[in-house]
Amino acid sequence: MPVLWPGGRCTDAEQMGVDIWHSCFVPTIHLKFLADWIPYDKGMMSPGDLFILLWDATLWPCLIIWATLMIYEYNQKEDLRTLLR
């Protein structure tokens, strides 16, 4: 994944170190908006990283809401069945 360092300069020896997953951002890269270009306190992030953080933050609350609604719907059907008997 390409990384755009602040100031636009990136040298493999200085900043990247030994990293097989990341490379320096160069002008010939396609899909530039997917690169790591959003600065934060621990380094750089990509828009995909933000989606992963959003997924992590909403997975369990959404799962609990979904399960609660399924139980509620099941109980409503059971109440209807007892009324029809």
Order of alpha helices (4+ residues) and beta strands (2+ residues): beta-beta-beta-beta-alpha
